[in-house]
Amino acid sequence: MISKRVMKIIPSVTLAQSEKIANLKKQGIEVIGFNVGEPDFNTPVNIIKKAEEAYQLGYTKYTPAAGMLELREEVCKKFKNDYGLDYSVRNVIVSAGAKQSLINALMAIVNPGQEVIVPVPCWNSYIEMIKLTGATPVLVNMDERNGFDLDVEKISAHVTEKTVAILINSPNNPTGAVYKKEYMEKLGNLAVEKNFYIISDEIYEKLVYDGNINCCMAALSKEIKDKTITINGVSKSYAMTGWRIGFAVGPVDVIKGMSDYQGHTTTSPNAPAQYASIEALANTEEFVESMRKEFAIRRKYIVERLNAMEGITCSIPKGAFYVMPNINSFYGKKYKNYVIKNSMDMSDYLLEECRIAVVAGEAFVAPDNLRLSYSNSLENIKEGMDRMETALRKLK
Ligand SMILES: Cc1ncc(COP(=O)(O)O)c(C=O)c1O
């Protein structure tokens, strides 16, 4: 018998889809992937060289539970340079990916029976992680007409005496929203007033377009900083998803709790990857900018193509590398033996009819939408959009 805790986990929708795609590929059928959640760029060579150096220099042993001192110092420098924030190494923990920092943070501040607010659509792992702590995720719908930006009044109506934290993500996966500073400020002040934590996942901070900039929650005021745990890492900004290095900064007692928890569950993150991540943070801005520019071109193209398809509306995302077209005008339509009742049916239809992989919005509490990642070459995006347009036209 497996535990009740684990039985409650809803497996990732994308996993079942990955299996279908793998089967198609096995049969030699080529699928264009709009489902991936990682940059299609290679990790820059300067970072790889540092990893090689790490092995040669003997960085092959455990590190402190909270991460290598030199990397934590580099994280402090990053927050100082980017946002003017003063942190010491006691405010920093390095983890096996931002994902581990997130679960560490939840485990450090949440008690069973409490509530964690999550604006939705949201990244699917948040909900399952909160459930694992024994707390209740309180999902609050953000408005598509407002670009899924933060609606603090709506959030405020869901704050109770059980609220221990809110988990936000800007730039957002899956919506691409980059929250406006004034809304972030309002939310920060609400957290101070009502005494709950903000876990601010800023992993896509560098991928912002059209002059938008990431508003770092902790930089808004001293009081807000004291209530904020910022989650970040090297995965998305430096095309390092497989290296598994993330980090969090926050109040000393929370970081200590996270570190104690991590010490017993992981010991420490991978040592050579930590060594190489120092280089990523210190010397890779040129790469980030060239990747961002390439994403900006693809984003513009894909949004134009989607909006030109009859029955689709798609707002222009301000950040990350995802678009969320609304497809509910197709619900009830048919072609051959396909009946589109929801976004799962639509993603199955697109995979089977025209061999493109997209993620159903249901996975992100966005039942009227699909999520498409534009982390693919412009050539593939063009071919995929041609296929999608043709397949959608067949639905009557
Ligand atoms: C919003 C968000 N946070 C965190 C992560 C996880 O990052 P990492 O690969 O560093 O664990 C992802 C990955 O898709 C993400 O989309």
The ligand as an ORCA input file, in Angstrom:
! r2SCAN-3c Opt
* xyz 0 1
  C       7.620     28.453    -12.669
  C       8.692     27.443    -12.519
  N       9.358     27.372    -11.351
  C      10.331     26.474    -11.167
  C      10.682     25.595    -12.165
  C      11.737     24.562    -11.874
  O      13.005     24.979    -12.136
  P      14.233     23.981    -11.917
  O      14.391     23.220    -13.194
  O      15.396     24.858    -11.605
  O      13.893     23.061    -10.788
  C      10.019     25.628    -13.387
  C      10.362     24.661    -14.450
  O       9.640     24.454    -15.409
  C       9.001     26.586    -13.582
  O       8.344     26.679    -14.732
*
